[in-house]
Amino acid sequence: MEENKNEITIDDLAQMVQGGFNDVNERFDGVDKRLDRLERGQEEIKLELVNTPYRFGLTDLQRRVEVLEGRAGFTR
């Protein structure tokens, strides 16, 4: 009977499994970094949206003051 020269030892198997775990961990690290960037971007968008009505209110108020100043004869 011919010997199998492709036998895998427990150490070989352990190294293969460890390599697989290392690859998975690297991929998860990459995903975590991407999620962190997305969350930071989302927070920036939320801050912009919170201030948007305020800005629209200021723009409207500025326009109204300019109309009133014009009617009152004030010039800048």
PyMOL Python script that loads the backbone (N, CA, C, O; Angstrom):
from pymol import cmd

cmd.read_pdbstr("""\
ATOM      1  N   MET A   1       0.833  -1.174   0.000  1.00  0.00           N
ATOM      2  CA  MET A   1       0.000   0.000   0.000  1.00  0.00           C
ATOM      3  C   MET A   1       0.892   1.256   0.000  1.00  0.00           C
ATOM      4  O   MET A   1       1.917   1.298   0.680  1.00  0.00           O
ATOM      5  N   GLU A   2       0.500   2.241  -0.745  1.00  0.00           N
ATOM      6  CA  GLU A   2       1.286   3.454  -0.927  1.00  0.00           C
ATOM      7  C   GLU A   2       0.980   4.453   0.190  1.00  0.00           C
ATOM      8  O   GLU A   2      -0.176   4.637   0.570  1.00  0.00           O
ATOM      9  N   GLU A   3       2.038   5.102   0.714  1.00  0.00           N
ATOM     10  CA  GLU A   3       1.843   6.091   1.774  1.00  0.00           C
ATOM     11  C   GLU A   3       1.329   7.398   1.185  1.00  0.00           C
ATOM     12  O   GLU A   3       1.697   7.776   0.072  1.00  0.00           O
ATOM     13  N   ASN A   4       0.479   8.081   1.939  1.00  0.00           N
ATOM     14  CA  ASN A   4      -0.056   9.379   1.514  1.00  0.00           C
ATOM     15  C   ASN A   4       0.947  10.453   1.906  1.00  0.00           C
ATOM     16  O   ASN A   4       1.120  10.736   3.092  1.00  0.00           O
ATOM     17  N   LYS A   5       1.607  11.050   0.927  1.00  0.00           N
ATOM     18  CA  LYS A   5       2.635  12.062   1.192  1.00  0.00           C
ATOM     19  C   LYS A   5       2.016  13.427   1.490  1.00  0.00           C
ATOM     20  O   LYS A   5       2.729  14.365   1.847  1.00  0.00           O
ATOM     21  N   ASN A   6       0.712  13.545   1.349  1.00  0.00           N
ATOM     22  CA  ASN A   6       0.036  14.809   1.584  1.00  0.00           C
ATOM     23  C   ASN A   6      -0.645  14.830   2.948  1.00  0.00           C
ATOM     24  O   ASN A   6      -1.630  15.545   3.133  1.00  0.00           O
ATOM     25  N   GLU A   7      -0.143  14.066   3.892  1.00  0.00           N
ATOM     26  CA  GLU A   7      -0.734  14.044   5.223  1.00  0.00           C
ATOM     27  C   GLU A   7      -0.603  15.406   5.888  1.00  0.00           C
ATOM     28  O   GLU A   7       0.417  16.084   5.764  1.00  0.00           O
ATOM     29  N   ILE A   8      -1.638  15.782   6.583  1.00  0.00           N
ATOM     30  CA  ILE A   8      -1.637  17.055   7.289  1.00  0.00           C
ATOM     31  C   ILE A   8      -1.547  16.753   8.774  1.00  0.00           C
ATOM     32  O   ILE A   8      -2.317  15.954   9.307  1.00  0.00           O
ATOM     33  N   THR A   9      -0.607  17.395   9.429  1.00  0.00           N
ATOM     34  CA  THR A   9      -0.450  17.193  10.865  1.00  0.00           C
ATOM     35  C   THR A   9      -1.353  18.152  11.618  1.00  0.00           C
ATOM     36  O   THR A   9      -1.908  19.089  11.044  1.00  0.00           O
ATOM     37  N   ILE A  10      -1.490  17.903  12.901  1.00  0.00           N
ATOM     38  CA  ILE A  10      -2.286  18.799  13.756  1.00  0.00           C
ATOM     39  C   ILE A  10      -1.678  20.198  13.729  1.00  0.00           C
ATOM     40  O   ILE A  10      -2.410  21.187  13.696  1.00  0.00           O
ATOM     41  N   ASP A  11      -0.360  20.293  13.742  1.00  0.00           N
ATOM     42  CA  ASP A  11       0.296  21.608  13.694  1.00  0.00           C
ATOM     43  C   ASP A  11      -0.013  22.336  12.391  1.00  0.00           C
ATOM     44  O   ASP A  11      -0.265  23.541  12.381  1.00  0.00           O
ATOM     45  N   ASP A  12       0.011  21.572  11.275  1.00  0.00           N
ATOM     46  CA  ASP A  12      -0.334  22.177   9.985  1.00  0.00           C
ATOM     47  C   ASP A  12      -1.766  22.699  10.005  1.00  0.00           C
ATOM     48  O   ASP A  12      -2.045  23.805   9.543  1.00  0.00           O
ATOM     49  N   LEU A  13      -2.661  21.890  10.545  1.00  0.00           N
ATOM     50  CA  LEU A  13      -4.068  22.287  10.617  1.00  0.00           C
ATOM     51  C   LEU A  13      -4.242  23.506  11.518  1.00  0.00           C
ATOM     52  O   LEU A  13      -5.009  24.413  11.193  1.00  0.00           O
ATOM     53  N   ALA A  14      -3.539  23.533  12.641  1.00  0.00           N
ATOM     54  CA  ALA A  14      -3.622  24.677  13.560  1.00  0.00           C
ATOM     55  C   ALA A  14      -3.136  25.949  12.880  1.00  0.00           C
ATOM     56  O   ALA A  14      -3.732  27.011  13.066  1.00  0.00           O
ATOM     57  N   GLN A  15      -2.065  25.863  12.096  1.00  0.00           N
ATOM     58  CA  GLN A  15      -1.556  27.029  11.378  1.00  0.00           C
ATOM     59  C   GLN A  15      -2.540  27.505  10.323  1.00  0.00           C
ATOM     60  O   GLN A  15      -2.710  28.709  10.126  1.00  0.00           O
ATOM     61  N   MET A  16      -3.186  26.571   9.648  1.00  0.00           N
ATOM     62  CA  MET A  16      -4.181  26.958   8.645  1.00  0.00           C
ATOM     63  C   MET A  16      -5.367  27.664   9.292  1.00  0.00           C
ATOM     64  O   MET A  16      -5.851  28.678   8.788  1.00  0.00           O
ATOM     65  N   VAL A  17      -5.831  27.115  10.419  1.00  0.00           N
ATOM     66  CA  VAL A  17      -6.969  27.729  11.120  1.00  0.00           C
ATOM     67  C   VAL A  17      -6.585  29.107  11.625  1.00  0.00           C
ATOM     68  O   VAL A  17      -7.361  30.054  11.502  1.00  0.00           O
ATOM     69  N   GLN A  18      -5.381  29.228  12.199  1.00  0.00           N
ATOM     70  CA  GLN A  18      -4.922  30.525  12.687  1.00  0.00           C
ATOM     71  C   GLN A  18      -4.828  31.531  11.544  1.00  0.00           C
ATOM     72  O   GLN A  18      -5.203  32.693  11.704  1.00  0.00           O
ATOM     73  N   GLY A  19      -4.330  31.089  10.399  1.00  0.00           N
ATOM     74  CA  GLY A  19      -4.266  31.980   9.240  1.00  0.00           C
ATOM     75  C   GLY A  19      -5.646  32.448   8.817  1.00  0.00           C
ATOM     76  O   GLY A  19      -5.835  33.608   8.452  1.00  0.00           O
ATOM     77  N   GLY A  20      -6.615  31.533   8.867  1.00  0.00           N
ATOM     78  CA  GLY A  20      -7.988  31.915   8.529  1.00  0.00           C
ATOM     79  C   GLY A  20      -8.546  32.939   9.499  1.00  0.00           C
ATOM     80  O   GLY A  20      -9.196  33.901   9.090  1.00  0.00           O
ATOM     81  N   PHE A  21      -8.290  32.733  10.791  1.00  0.00           N
ATOM     82  CA  PHE A  21      -8.754  33.695  11.792  1.00  0.00           C
ATOM     83  C   PHE A  21      -8.077  35.051  11.598  1.00  0.00           C
ATOM     84  O   PHE A  21      -8.720  36.091  11.733  1.00  0.00           O
ATOM     85  N   ASN A  22      -6.801  35.042  11.286  1.00  0.00           N
ATOM     86  CA  ASN A  22      -6.096  36.311  11.053  1.00  0.00           C
ATOM     87  C   ASN A  22      -6.700  37.060   9.871  1.00  0.00           C
ATOM     88  O   ASN A  22      -6.875  38.277   9.925  1.00  0.00           O
ATOM     89  N   ASP A  23      -7.016  36.337   8.812  1.00  0.00           N
ATOM     90  CA  ASP A  23      -7.635  36.970   7.642  1.00  0.00           C
ATOM     91  C   ASP A  23      -8.987  37.574   8.000  1.00  0.00           C
ATOM     92  O   ASP A  23      -9.303  38.696   7.603  1.00  0.00           O
ATOM     93  N   VAL A  24      -9.780  36.818   8.754  1.00  0.00           N
ATOM     94  CA  VAL A  24     -11.107  37.306   9.156  1.00  0.00           C
ATOM     95  C   VAL A  24     -10.966  38.532  10.045  1.00  0.00           C
ATOM     96  O   VAL A  24     -11.710  39.501   9.893  1.00  0.00           O
ATOM     97  N   ASN A  25     -10.018  38.492  10.968  1.00  0.00           N
ATOM     98  CA  ASN A  25      -9.816  39.653  11.848  1.00  0.00           C
ATOM     99  C   ASN A  25      -9.405  40.887  11.061  1.00  0.00           C
ATOM    100  O   ASN A  25      -9.868  41.990  11.348  1.00  0.00           O
ATOM    101  N   GLU A  26      -8.549  40.710  10.081  1.00  0.00           N
ATOM    102  CA  GLU A  26      -8.145  41.851   9.253  1.00  0.00           C
ATOM    103  C   GLU A  26      -9.337  42.423   8.499  1.00  0.00           C
ATOM    104  O   GLU A  26      -9.476  43.640   8.379  1.00  0.00           O
ATOM    105  N   ARG A  27     -10.191  41.552   7.995  1.00  0.00           N
ATOM    106  CA  ARG A  27     -11.374  42.034   7.274  1.00  0.00           C
ATOM    107  C   ARG A  27     -12.311  42.769   8.219  1.00  0.00           C
ATOM    108  O   ARG A  27     -12.857  43.813   7.860  1.00  0.00           O
ATOM    109  N   PHE A  28     -12.507  42.234   9.433  1.00  0.00           N
ATOM    110  CA  PHE A  28     -13.367  42.909  10.406  1.00  0.00           C
ATOM    111  C   PHE A  28     -12.787  44.257  10.811  1.00  0.00           C
ATOM    112  O   PHE A  28     -13.530  45.219  11.003  1.00  0.00           O
ATOM    113  N   ASP A  29     -11.461  44.334  10.944  1.00  0.00           N
ATOM    114  CA  ASP A  29     -10.834  45.619  11.263  1.00  0.00           C
ATOM    115  C   ASP A  29     -11.129  46.637  10.166  1.00  0.00           C
ATOM    116  O   ASP A  29     -11.422  47.798  10.452  1.00  0.00           O
ATOM    117  N   GLY A  30     -11.050  46.203   8.916  1.00  0.00           N
ATOM    118  CA  GLY A  30     -11.365  47.094   7.801  1.00  0.00           C
ATOM    119  C   GLY A  30     -12.814  47.535   7.820  1.00  0.00           C
ATOM    120  O   GLY A  30     -13.118  48.700   7.567  1.00  0.00           O
ATOM    121  N   VAL A  31     -13.707  46.606   8.119  1.00  0.00           N
ATOM    122  CA  VAL A  31     -15.140  46.934   8.192  1.00  0.00           C
ATOM    123  C   VAL A  31     -15.389  47.898   9.346  1.00  0.00           C
ATOM    124  O   VAL A  31     -16.156  48.850   9.203  1.00  0.00           O
ATOM    125  N   ASP A  32     -14.747  47.660  10.489  1.00  0.00           N
ATOM    126  CA  ASP A  32     -14.907  48.565  11.624  1.00  0.00           C
ATOM    127  C   ASP A  32     -14.465  49.983  11.271  1.00  0.00           C
ATOM    128  O   ASP A  32     -15.145  50.949  11.618  1.00  0.00           O
ATOM    129  N   LYS A  33     -13.340  50.112  10.589  1.00  0.00           N
ATOM    130  CA  LYS A  33     -12.860  51.440  10.205  1.00  0.00           C
ATOM    131  C   LYS A  33     -13.839  52.128   9.267  1.00  0.00           C
ATOM    132  O   LYS A  33     -14.102  53.324   9.392  1.00  0.00           O
ATOM    133  N   ARG A  34     -14.378  51.356   8.323  1.00  0.00           N
ATOM    134  CA  ARG A  34     -15.345  51.944   7.389  1.00  0.00           C
ATOM    135  C   ARG A  34     -16.611  52.382   8.122  1.00  0.00           C
ATOM    136  O   ARG A  34     -17.156  53.450   7.841  1.00  0.00           O
ATOM    137  N   LEU A  35     -17.077  51.560   9.061  1.00  0.00           N
ATOM    138  CA  LEU A  35     -18.265  51.924   9.829  1.00  0.00           C
ATOM    139  C   LEU A  35     -18.013  53.165  10.681  1.00  0.00           C
ATOM    140  O   LEU A  35     -18.888  54.022  10.808  1.00  0.00           O
ATOM    141  N   ASP A  36     -16.823  53.263  11.261  1.00  0.00           N
ATOM    142  CA  ASP A  36     -16.490  54.462  12.037  1.00  0.00           C
ATOM    143  C   ASP A  36     -16.565  55.710  11.167  1.00  0.00           C
ATOM    144  O   ASP A  36     -17.112  56.730  11.587  1.00  0.00           O
ATOM    145  N   ARG A  37     -16.015  55.633   9.946  1.00  0.00           N
ATOM    146  CA  ARG A  37     -16.080  56.788   9.038  1.00  0.00           C
ATOM    147  C   ARG A  37     -17.521  57.113   8.669  1.00  0.00           C
ATOM    148  O   ARG A  37     -17.901  58.282   8.608  1.00  0.00           O
ATOM    149  N   LEU A  38     -18.319  56.085   8.426  1.00  0.00           N
ATOM    150  CA  LEU A  38     -19.721  56.321   8.093  1.00  0.00           C
ATOM    151  C   LEU A  38     -20.466  56.964   9.254  1.00  0.00           C
ATOM    152  O   LEU A  38     -21.267  57.877   9.053  1.00  0.00           O
ATOM    153  N   GLU A  39     -20.205  56.490  10.469  1.00  0.00           N
ATOM    154  CA  GLU A  39     -20.876  57.070  11.636  1.00  0.00           C
ATOM    155  C   GLU A  39     -20.479  58.519  11.848  1.00  0.00           C
ATOM    156  O   GLU A  39     -21.322  59.352  12.181  1.00  0.00           O
ATOM    157  N   ARG A  40     -19.177  58.835  11.654  1.00  0.00           N
ATOM    158  CA  ARG A  40     -18.745  60.234  11.781  1.00  0.00           C
ATOM    159  C   ARG A  40     -19.417  61.099  10.721  1.00  0.00           C
ATOM    160  O   ARG A  40     -19.861  62.210  11.008  1.00  0.00           O
ATOM    161  N   GLY A  41     -19.488  60.588   9.506  1.00  0.00           N
ATOM    162  CA  GLY A  41     -20.154  61.335   8.439  1.00  0.00           C
ATOM    163  C   GLY A  41     -21.619  61.543   8.735  1.00  0.00           C
ATOM    164  O   GLY A  41     -22.167  62.614   8.472  1.00  0.00           O
ATOM    165  N   GLN A  42     -22.260  60.518   9.284  1.00  0.00           N
ATOM    166  CA  GLN A  42     -23.677  60.624   9.628  1.00  0.00           C
ATOM    167  C   GLN A  42     -23.890  61.675  10.717  1.00  0.00           C
ATOM    168  O   GLN A  42     -24.849  62.444  10.662  1.00  0.00           O
ATOM    169  N   GLU A  43     -22.997  61.705  11.702  1.00  0.00           N
ATOM    170  CA  GLU A  43     -23.116  62.714  12.753  1.00  0.00           C
ATOM    171  C   GLU A  43     -22.958  64.128  12.176  1.00  0.00           C
ATOM    172  O   GLU A  43     -23.661  65.052  12.584  1.00  0.00           O
ATOM    173  N   GLU A  44     -22.035  64.287  11.231  1.00  0.00           N
ATOM    174  CA  GLU A  44     -21.855  65.598  10.593  1.00  0.00           C
ATOM    175  C   GLU A  44     -23.113  65.995   9.829  1.00  0.00           C
ATOM    176  O   GLU A  44     -23.518  67.157   9.862  1.00  0.00           O
ATOM    177  N   ILE A  45     -23.726  65.047   9.147  1.00  0.00           N
ATOM    178  CA  ILE A  45     -24.958  65.324   8.406  1.00  0.00           C
ATOM    179  C   ILE A  45     -26.070  65.707   9.378  1.00  0.00           C
ATOM    180  O   ILE A  45     -26.826  66.644   9.122  1.00  0.00           O
ATOM    181  N   LYS A  46     -26.168  64.987  10.485  1.00  0.00           N
ATOM    182  CA  LYS A  46     -27.200  65.309  11.479  1.00  0.00           C
ATOM    183  C   LYS A  46     -27.025  66.728  11.999  1.00  0.00           C
ATOM    184  O   LYS A  46     -28.002  67.462  12.153  1.00  0.00           O
ATOM    185  N   LEU A  47     -25.768  67.118  12.273  1.00  0.00           N
ATOM    186  CA  LEU A  47     -25.525  68.477  12.760  1.00  0.00           C
ATOM    187  C   LEU A  47     -25.931  69.513  11.726  1.00  0.00           C
ATOM    188  O   LEU A  47     -26.492  70.553  12.070  1.00  0.00           O
ATOM    189  N   GLU A  48     -25.650  69.232  10.466  1.00  0.00           N
ATOM    190  CA  GLU A  48     -26.057  70.154   9.405  1.00  0.00           C
ATOM    191  C   GLU A  48     -27.573  70.259   9.330  1.00  0.00           C
ATOM    192  O   GLU A  48     -28.118  71.351   9.167  1.00  0.00           O
ATOM    193  N   LEU A  49     -28.249  69.124   9.448  1.00  0.00           N
ATOM    194  CA  LEU A  49     -29.710  69.131   9.359  1.00  0.00           C
ATOM    195  C   LEU A  49     -30.347  69.843  10.545  1.00  0.00           C
ATOM    196  O   LEU A  49     -31.377  70.501  10.398  1.00  0.00           O
ATOM    197  N   VAL A  50     -29.740  69.712  11.710  1.00  0.00           N
ATOM    198  CA  VAL A  50     -30.271  70.392  12.892  1.00  0.00           C
ATOM    199  C   VAL A  50     -30.197  71.903  12.704  1.00  0.00           C
ATOM    200  O   VAL A  50     -31.100  72.627  13.123  1.00  0.00           O
ATOM    201  N   ASN A  51     -29.135  72.375  12.081  1.00  0.00           N
ATOM    202  CA  ASN A  51     -28.950  73.817  11.900  1.00  0.00           C
ATOM    203  C   ASN A  51     -29.662  74.358  10.666  1.00  0.00           C
ATOM    204  O   ASN A  51     -29.776  75.576  10.522  1.00  0.00           O
ATOM    205  N   THR A  52     -30.138  73.514   9.785  1.00  0.00           N
ATOM    206  CA  THR A  52     -30.754  73.972   8.546  1.00  0.00           C
ATOM    207  C   THR A  52     -31.993  74.838   8.778  1.00  0.00           C
ATOM    208  O   THR A  52     -32.079  75.921   8.200  1.00  0.00           O
ATOM    209  N   PRO A  53     -32.954  74.409   9.598  1.00  0.00           N
ATOM    210  CA  PRO A  53     -34.119  75.283   9.806  1.00  0.00           C
ATOM    211  C   PRO A  53     -33.715  76.632  10.395  1.00  0.00           C
ATOM    212  O   PRO A  53     -34.297  77.660  10.048  1.00  0.00           O
ATOM    213  N   TYR A  54     -32.735  76.632  11.271  1.00  0.00           N
ATOM    214  CA  TYR A  54     -32.245  77.870  11.864  1.00  0.00           C
ATOM    215  C   TYR A  54     -31.726  78.806  10.784  1.00  0.00           C
ATOM    216  O   TYR A  54     -32.017  80.002  10.790  1.00  0.00           O
ATOM    217  N   ARG A  55     -30.948  78.246   9.852  1.00  0.00           N
ATOM    218  CA  ARG A  55     -30.407  79.070   8.771  1.00  0.00           C
ATOM    219  C   ARG A  55     -31.514  79.605   7.875  1.00  0.00           C
ATOM    220  O   ARG A  55     -31.481  80.764   7.461  1.00  0.00           O
ATOM    221  N   PHE A  56     -32.507  78.748   7.574  1.00  0.00           N
ATOM    222  CA  PHE A  56     -33.617  79.221   6.745  1.00  0.00           C
ATOM    223  C   PHE A  56     -34.374  80.324   7.470  1.00  0.00           C
ATOM    224  O   PHE A  56     -34.816  81.290   6.849  1.00  0.00           O
ATOM    225  N   GLY A  57     -34.523  80.182   8.773  1.00  0.00           N
ATOM    226  CA  GLY A  57     -35.188  81.212   9.559  1.00  0.00           C
ATOM    227  C   GLY A  57     -34.403  82.509   9.529  1.00  0.00           C
ATOM    228  O   GLY A  57     -34.992  83.584   9.414  1.00  0.00           O
ATOM    229  N   LEU A  58     -33.088  82.428   9.629  1.00  0.00           N
ATOM    230  CA  LEU A  58     -32.260  83.632   9.580  1.00  0.00           C
ATOM    231  C   LEU A  58     -32.334  84.302   8.215  1.00  0.00           C
ATOM    232  O   LEU A  58     -32.402  85.528   8.118  1.00  0.00           O
ATOM    233  N   THR A  59     -32.321  83.493   7.169  1.00  0.00           N
ATOM    234  CA  THR A  59     -32.403  84.049   5.819  1.00  0.00           C
ATOM    235  C   THR A  59     -33.727  84.782   5.640  1.00  0.00           C
ATOM    236  O   THR A  59     -33.771  85.883   5.092  1.00  0.00           O
ATOM    237  N   ASP A  60     -34.796  84.162   6.105  1.00  0.00           N
ATOM    238  CA  ASP A  60     -36.117  84.788   5.997  1.00  0.00           C
ATOM    239  C   ASP A  60     -36.169  86.065   6.832  1.00  0.00           C
ATOM    240  O   ASP A  60     -36.690  87.086   6.383  1.00  0.00           O
ATOM    241  N   LEU A  61     -35.632  86.003   8.035  1.00  0.00           N
ATOM    242  CA  LEU A  61     -35.621  87.176   8.908  1.00  0.00           C
ATOM    243  C   LEU A  61     -34.792  88.304   8.299  1.00  0.00           C
ATOM    244  O   LEU A  61     -35.186  89.469   8.360  1.00  0.00           O
ATOM    245  N   GLN A  62     -33.651  87.962   7.715  1.00  0.00           N
ATOM    246  CA  GLN A  62     -32.802  88.985   7.085  1.00  0.00           C
ATOM    247  C   GLN A  62     -33.553  89.661   5.938  1.00  0.00           C
ATOM    248  O   GLN A  62     -33.511  90.883   5.797  1.00  0.00           O
ATOM    249  N   ARG A  63     -34.234  88.865   5.127  1.00  0.00           N
ATOM    250  CA  ARG A  63     -35.006  89.421   4.009  1.00  0.00           C
ATOM    251  C   ARG A  63     -36.096  90.361   4.524  1.00  0.00           C
ATOM    252  O   ARG A  63     -36.317  91.430   3.955  1.00  0.00           O
ATOM    253  N   ARG A  64     -36.771  89.962   5.595  1.00  0.00           N
ATOM    254  CA  ARG A  64     -37.853  90.779   6.135  1.00  0.00           C
ATOM    255  C   ARG A  64     -37.319  92.099   6.709  1.00  0.00           C
ATOM    256  O   ARG A  64     -37.934  93.152   6.542  1.00  0.00           O
ATOM    257  N   VAL A  65     -36.157  92.025   7.390  1.00  0.00           N
ATOM    258  CA  VAL A  65     -35.562  93.242   7.946  1.00  0.00           C
ATOM    259  C   VAL A  65     -35.152  94.184   6.819  1.00  0.00           C
ATOM    260  O   VAL A  65     -35.342  95.396   6.919  1.00  0.00           O
ATOM    261  N   GLU A  66     -34.589  93.623   5.745  1.00  0.00           N
ATOM    262  CA  GLU A  66     -34.195  94.467   4.619  1.00  0.00           C
ATOM    263  C   GLU A  66     -35.401  95.169   4.010  1.00  0.00           C
ATOM    264  O   GLU A  66     -35.308  96.335   3.627  1.00  0.00           O
ATOM    265  N   VAL A  67     -36.519  94.482   3.916  1.00  0.00           N
ATOM    266  CA  VAL A  67     -37.737  95.107   3.393  1.00  0.00           C
ATOM    267  C   VAL A  67     -38.181  96.238   4.325  1.00  0.00           C
ATOM    268  O   VAL A  67     -38.518  97.332   3.872  1.00  0.00           O
ATOM    269  N   LEU A  68     -38.175  95.966   5.600  1.00  0.00           N
ATOM    270  CA  LEU A  68     -38.586  97.005   6.563  1.00  0.00           C
ATOM    271  C   LEU A  68     -37.629  98.185   6.555  1.00  0.00           C
ATOM    272  O   LEU A  68     -38.060  99.336   6.623  1.00  0.00           O
ATOM    273  N   GLU A  69     -36.327  97.906   6.471  1.00  0.00           N
ATOM    274  CA  GLU A  69     -35.347  98.996   6.402  1.00  0.00           C
ATOM    275  C   GLU A  69     -35.556  99.823   5.145  1.00  0.00           C
ATOM    276  O   GLU A  69     -35.449 101.050   5.165  1.00  0.00           O
ATOM    277  N   GLY A  70     -35.858  99.128   4.045  1.00  0.00           N
ATOM    278  CA  GLY A  70     -36.103  99.849   2.803  1.00  0.00           C
ATOM    279  C   GLY A  70     -37.324 100.763   2.925  1.00  0.00           C
ATOM    280  O   GLY A  70     -37.308 101.897   2.445  1.00  0.00           O
ATOM    281  N   ARG A  71     -38.375 100.267   3.565  1.00  0.00           N
ATOM    282  CA  ARG A  71     -39.588 101.070   3.736  1.00  0.00           C
ATOM    283  C   ARG A  71     -39.339 102.238   4.690  1.00  0.00           C
ATOM    284  O   ARG A  71     -39.938 103.303   4.545  1.00  0.00           O
ATOM    285  N   ALA A  72     -38.449 102.031   5.670  1.00  0.00           N
ATOM    286  CA  ALA A  72     -38.157 103.070   6.659  1.00  0.00           C
ATOM    287  C   ALA A  72     -37.119 104.052   6.122  1.00  0.00           C
ATOM    288  O   ALA A  72     -36.878 105.083   6.750  1.00  0.00           O
ATOM    289  N   GLY A  73     -36.507 103.764   4.996  1.00  0.00           N
ATOM    290  CA  GLY A  73     -35.535 104.669   4.405  1.00  0.00           C
ATOM    291  C   GLY A  73     -34.112 104.461   4.936  1.00  0.00           C
ATOM    292  O   GLY A  73     -33.248 105.304   4.695  1.00  0.00           O
ATOM    293  N   PHE A  74     -33.853 103.384   5.637  1.00  0.00           N
ATOM    294  CA  PHE A  74     -32.491 103.093   6.101  1.00  0.00           C
ATOM    295  C   PHE A  74     -31.664 102.554   4.944  1.00  0.00           C
ATOM    296  O   PHE A  74     -32.145 101.797   4.100  1.00  0.00           O
ATOM    297  N   THR A  75     -30.415 102.967   4.936  1.00  0.00           N
ATOM    298  CA  THR A  75     -29.487 102.426   3.919  1.00  0.00           C
ATOM    299  C   THR A  75     -28.298 101.847   4.641  1.00  0.00           C
ATOM    300  O   THR A  75     -27.951 102.270   5.743  1.00  0.00           O
ATOM    301  N   ARG A  76     -27.698 100.902   4.026  1.00  0.00           N
ATOM    302  CA  ARG A  76     -26.520 100.257   4.644  1.00  0.00           C
ATOM    303  C   ARG A  76     -25.259 100.817   4.062  1.00  0.00           C
ATOM    304  O   ARG A  76     -24.165 100.405   4.448  1.00  0.00           O
TER     305      ARG A  76
END
""", "prot")
cmd.dss("prot")
cmd.show_as("cartoon", "prot")
cmd.util.cbc("prot")
cmd.orient("prot")
